[in-house]
Amino acid sequence: MAHRVDQSRRALLGAVYAITATVSIAFSYVSLYTCFSARDRPATVERKLYDELNSAAGRTQELLAAATAEAQKHVLALGKMTTAEKSVGFISRAQDADPYLAQVREAVAKEAQTYSAAYPEGTGLGLRYTAFDRYTKLASQSLERLQAAQGRIDGPAAACTSRVRGSKGSASTP
């Protein structure tokens, strides 16, 4: 009987050791996983942040490029309208498909109506010509500002891209 009790205790002790070993190994794996995950987490966050910033910068550059192209078109059109007003006259009465240019024509026409008795409509340097010239200068200034902003965005974005891609231990290196 004593032999039987010893045998059951040994089996119980073996089972306890096996369970203890399993729990110990499981905790070791969990600990290792947590340790390596914690080291990779900042690199993953850095990569996501880099991707989001890069995406936002790309969208901003696209919008700025489109705005610059539109401003160039407006400066050119207003320059032609100013020249046409000087040589032909009656430009503010015409219709325009571009909403911005249509608003400029309308604003020039309303401004000219205010002074219609003193400044008759026609060719040459007059109220309408100076109004178109003023709008041309404003559009040119806006274009210059857009181009300057585009230059400022292109410069830091390129520097940031090379800095992040060149850093050691980063997940951002392709």
C-alpha positions, 0 to 999 in steps of 0.5 A: 500500500505504501508503494501505491501511495508513493506511486500516486504521489510521484504521478501527482508530483510529475503532473505538478512539474509538467504544469509548472513547466508549461506555465513557465514556458508560456510566460517566457514566450509571452514575455519575449513576444511583449518585449519584441512587440514593444521594440517594433511598435515605435517603428510601426507608429513612425511608419504610419505617421510618415505615410500619413504625413506623406499622403497629406503633403501629396494632397496639398501639393496637388491642390497647390499645383492646381491652384497655381495652374488656375491662377496662371490661367487667370493672370493670362486671361486678365492681361488679355482682357486689360489689353483688349479693354485698352484697344477695343473697349466694352470688355466688361459687357461680355460673358465669360464661362470661367466663374472668377473671370465672370465675377471680375467682368461684373465687378468692373461693369458695376464699378464703371456704372458708378462713374458712367457720366464722368468716364464714358465707355470705349477704347483707351485708358479709362476707368474700365482699363484701370480696373482690369489692370488692378485685377491683373496685378492682384491675380499676379500677386496671388500667383506669386504667393502660390508659387512661393508656397509651393516652393516652401512645401516642396523643400521641407517635404523632400528633406523630411523624406530623406531624413526619415528614410535614412534613419537607422532601425526604422521600419520606414526604409523600403 
